[in-house]
């Protein structure tokens, strides 16, 4: 028979539930949310250690609840996305690798009640992730992010020998969707295209401008902001840089000096 979950100390447990997986409905697991971790333990007769996964909320980029496409299915679904540092196979290097944890919640007869339970979990995971990632202002961040973040993402298709657009299509687009960040993709067509666009854009539409390129495109964007009549306000727009060039010295320096 399946072993009951070996719980964390009660004072640490914020939520506890027993769900099935999204791909394997026969296998049940205990899911425990603490202030710092999401703990998943498969309920089997095997020793506990082999079936326990601990995922740090510091590595969580997003969590969502949804109903399936089958109207006859009363269940709701919960999925959380993590990018923990892991050692690559046959390598000493570590890098962030994607981990997706999905659960099916079907303990209640009412489909809406199952969805509300899944949404409660998703909200709790997101809130605690923000606290872990931004300990000083996690609560403030969550209140500010109660409306969907809108981002303009500028990509130079020539950067990194043409790799920037491939990186967007294969990785970045999915990560932004997982994080619940709405974005408008702008593919630059010529030199100074980004500069001209940012100079004339209605910046009230955007919470952030993110540049995916080498160092040159960020230089264009900053110059476009400084050439606006409202430049003192415009230059306070949050800027992000995703390394998509060949060298990426600026992105490396920013990441290093910001810790």
C-alpha positions as CSV (number, residue, x, y, z in Angstrom):
1,X,0.0,0.0,0.0
2,X,1.1,3.6,-0.6
3,X,3.0,5.3,2.2
4,X,1.5,8.4,3.7
5,X,3.5,11.6,3.0
6,X,6.2,12.3,5.5
7,X,5.2,15.9,6.2
8,X,7.5,18.8,6.9
9,X,7.0,20.4,10.4
10,X,3.4,21.6,10.5
11,X,4.5,25.2,11.2
12,X,6.3,25.2,7.8
13,X,3.4,23.8,5.7
14,X,1.3,26.5,4.0
15,X,-0.7,24.2,1.8
16,X,-1.1,20.5,1.5
17,X,-2.9,18.4,-1.1
18,X,-3.0,15.0,-2.8
19,X,-3.3,15.1,-6.5
20,X,-2.6,13.0,-9.6
21,X,-0.1,13.9,-12.3
22,X,-1.3,15.4,-15.5
23,X,0.3,12.6,-17.6
24,X,-0.2,9.7,-15.2
25,X,-3.7,9.8,-13.5
26,X,-3.1,6.5,-11.6
27,X,-0.1,7.8,-9.7
28,X,-1.0,10.0,-6.8
29,X,1.4,12.4,-5.1
30,X,1.4,14.6,-2.0
31,X,2.1,18.2,-2.7
32,X,3.4,20.5,0.1
33,X,4.0,24.2,-0.2
34,X,6.2,25.8,2.4
35,X,7.5,29.4,2.4
36,X,10.6,28.4,0.5
37,X,9.8,25.2,-1.5
38,X,7.3,23.2,-3.4
39,X,7.7,19.5,-2.3
40,X,6.3,16.7,-4.4
41,X,6.2,13.2,-3.0
42,X,4.9,10.3,-5.0
43,X,2.6,8.1,-2.8
44,X,4.0,4.6,-3.4
45,X,5.3,1.7,-1.3
46,X,8.9,2.6,-2.3
47,X,11.2,4.4,0.2
48,X,10.3,8.0,0.6
49,X,13.6,9.5,-0.4
50,X,13.5,8.1,-4.0
51,X,10.1,9.6,-4.6
52,X,10.6,13.1,-3.2
53,X,11.4,16.2,-5.2
54,X,12.1,19.5,-3.6
55,X,11.9,22.6,-5.8
56,X,13.1,25.9,-4.6
57,X,10.6,28.8,-5.1
58,X,13.6,31.0,-5.9
59,X,13.7,29.1,-9.2
60,X,10.0,29.4,-10.0
61,X,9.1,31.7,-12.9
62,X,5.4,31.1,-13.0
63,X,2.4,29.0,-11.9
64,X,-1.1,28.8,-13.5
65,X,-4.4,27.1,-13.1
66,X,-6.7,26.1,-15.9
67,X,-9.5,23.8,-17.1
68,X,-8.9,21.2,-19.8
69,X,-10.5,21.3,-23.2
70,X,-12.8,18.4,-22.5
71,X,-16.0,19.8,-21.1
72,X,-16.9,16.4,-19.5
73,X,-13.7,16.5,-17.4
74,X,-14.5,18.1,-14.1
75,X,-10.9,18.4,-13.1
76,X,-8.8,21.5,-12.9
77,X,-5.1,21.6,-13.7
78,X,-2.2,23.3,-11.9
79,X,1.2,23.7,-13.5
80,X,4.4,25.3,-12.1
81,X,7.5,26.2,-14.0
82,X,11.0,26.1,-12.5
83,X,14.5,26.8,-13.9
84,X,16.9,25.4,-11.3
85,X,20.7,25.3,-11.7
86,X,21.7,21.8,-12.8
87,X,24.9,20.1,-13.8
88,X,24.8,19.2,-17.5
89,X,25.2,15.5,-18.4
90,X,28.8,14.6,-18.9
91,X,29.9,18.1,-18.0
92,X,31.2,20.0,-14.9
93,X,29.3,23.2,-15.9
94,X,25.9,24.1,-14.4
95,X,23.2,25.9,-16.1
96,X,19.5,26.6,-15.6
97,X,17.3,23.8,-17.0
98,X,13.6,23.8,-17.3
99,X,11.4,21.7,-14.9
100,X,7.7,21.6,-15.3
101,X,5.5,20.1,-12.5
102,X,1.8,19.5,-13.4
103,X,-1.1,18.3,-11.3
104,X,-4.7,17.3,-11.8
105,X,-7.2,18.4,-9.1
106,X,-10.4,16.3,-9.2
107,X,-11.5,15.7,-5.6
108,X,-14.6,17.8,-5.9
109,X,-17.7,17.2,-8.0
110,X,-18.1,20.8,-9.0
111,X,-15.7,21.8,-11.9
112,X,-15.7,25.4,-10.7
113,X,-14.7,24.4,-7.2
114,X,-11.8,22.4,-8.5
115,X,-10.7,25.4,-10.6
116,X,-10.9,27.7,-7.5
117,X,-8.8,25.3,-5.5
118,X,-6.2,25.1,-8.3
119,X,-6.2,29.0,-8.5
120,X,-5.7,29.2,-4.8
121,X,-2.6,27.0,-5.1
122,X,-1.3,29.0,-8.2
123,X,-1.7,32.3,-6.4
124,X,0.1,31.0,-3.2
125,X,3.0,29.7,-5.3
126,X,3.4,33.0,-7.2
127,X,3.2,35.0,-4.0
128,X,5.8,32.9,-2.2
129,X,8.1,32.9,-5.2
130,X,8.1,36.7,-5.3
131,X,9.0,36.8,-1.6
132,X,11.9,34.4,-2.1
133,X,13.2,36.1,-5.2
134,X,12.7,39.7,-4.0
135,X,12.9,39.4,-0.2
136,X,12.9,43.2,0.4
137,X,9.9,44.1,-1.8
138,X,8.2,40.8,-2.8
139,X,4.8,41.9,-1.4
140,X,5.1,45.3,-3.1
141,X,6.1,43.6,-6.4
142,X,3.1,41.3,-6.2
143,X,0.7,44.2,-5.7
144,X,2.3,46.1,-8.6
145,X,2.0,43.0,-10.8
146,X,-1.6,42.4,-10.1
147,X,-2.2,43.7,-13.6
148,X,-0.6,41.8,-16.4
149,X,2.9,43.1,-17.2
150,X,3.1,44.5,-20.7
151,X,6.5,44.4,-22.3
152,X,8.0,45.5,-25.6
153,X,10.7,43.1,-26.7
154,X,13.0,44.3,-29.4
155,X,15.0,41.7,-31.3
156,X,17.8,42.3,-33.8
157,X,17.6,39.3,-36.2
158,X,21.2,39.8,-37.3
159,X,22.6,39.5,-33.8
160,X,24.7,36.6,-32.8
161,X,25.1,35.4,-36.4
162,X,21.3,35.3,-36.6
163,X,20.8,33.3,-33.4
164,X,18.8,36.0,-31.5
165,X,15.5,35.2,-33.2
166,X,16.1,31.5,-32.9
167,X,16.7,32.0,-29.1
168,X,13.4,33.9,-28.9
169,X,11.4,31.3,-30.8
170,X,12.9,28.3,-28.9
171,X,13.2,29.6,-25.4
172,X,12.3,33.2,-24.6
173,X,8.7,33.2,-25.9
174,X,7.8,30.1,-23.9
175,X,9.5,31.5,-20.7
176,X,7.6,34.8,-20.9
177,X,4.3,32.9,-21.4
178,X,5.1,30.7,-18.4
179,X,5.8,33.9,-16.3
180,X,2.5,35.4,-17.5
181,X,4.2,38.3,-19.1
182,X,2.4,39.7,-22.2
183,X,4.7,41.1,-24.8
184,X,4.8,42.7,-28.2
185,X,7.7,41.4,-30.4
186,X,9.4,44.0,-32.5
187,X,12.0,42.7,-35.0
188,X,14.3,45.5,-36.1
189,X,14.7,45.9,-39.8
190,X,17.6,48.4,-40.2
191,X,20.1,50.4,-38.2
192,X,18.4,53.0,-36.0
193,X,15.0,51.4,-36.4
194,X,14.7,50.9,-32.6
195,X,16.0,54.4,-31.9
196,X,13.3,56.0,-34.1
197,X,10.6,53.7,-32.8
198,X,11.3,54.4,-29.1
199,X,11.6,58.1,-29.7
200,X,8.0,58.2,-31.0
201,X,6.4,55.4,-29.0
202,X,3.6,55.8,-26.5
203,X,5.5,54.5,-23.5
204,X,2.5,54.5,-21.3
205,X,1.5,51.1,-23.0
206,X,4.6,49.4,-21.7
207,X,5.9,48.4,-18.2
208,X,9.3,47.6,-19.6
209,X,11.5,47.7,-22.8
210,X,13.6,44.6,-23.2
211,X,16.4,44.3,-25.8
212,X,17.5,41.0,-27.2
213,X,20.7,41.6,-29.1
214,X,24.3,42.5,-28.6
215,X,25.3,45.8,-27.1
216,X,24.4,48.0,-30.1
217,X,20.6,47.7,-29.9
218,X,20.5,48.8,-26.2
219,X,22.7,51.8,-27.2
220,X,20.0,52.7,-29.9
221,X,17.1,52.4,-27.4
222,X,18.8,54.6,-24.8
223,X,19.6,57.3,-27.4
224,X,16.0,57.1,-28.6
225,X,14.7,57.7,-25.0
226,X,17.1,60.6,-24.5
227,X,15.9,62.3,-27.7
228,X,12.3,62.5,-26.6
229,X,10.8,65.8,-25.3
230,X,9.8,63.9,-22.1
231,X,13.3,62.3,-21.8
232,X,13.6,62.8,-18.1
233,X,10.6,60.6,-17.5
234,X,11.2,58.3,-20.5
235,X,14.7,57.3,-19.3
236,X,13.2,55.9,-16.1
237,X,11.4,53.2,-18.1
238,X,12.7,49.9,-16.9
239,X,15.1,48.4,-19.4
240,X,16.1,44.7,-19.7
241,X,18.8,43.1,-21.8
242,X,18.7,39.4,-22.9
243,X,22.1,38.4,-24.4
244,X,21.6,37.6,-28.1
245,X,24.8,38.9,-29.6
246,X,28.2,37.3,-30.2
247,X,30.0,38.8,-27.2
248,X,27.4,40.1,-24.8
249,X,29.9,42.0,-22.7
250,X,27.4,44.5,-21.4
251,X,24.9,41.8,-20.3
252,X,27.7,39.9,-18.6
253,X,28.9,43.0,-16.8
254,X,25.4,44.0,-15.6
255,X,24.7,40.5,-14.3
256,X,28.1,40.4,-12.5
257,X,27.9,43.7,-10.8
258,X,24.2,43.2,-9.7
259,X,25.2,40.0,-8.1
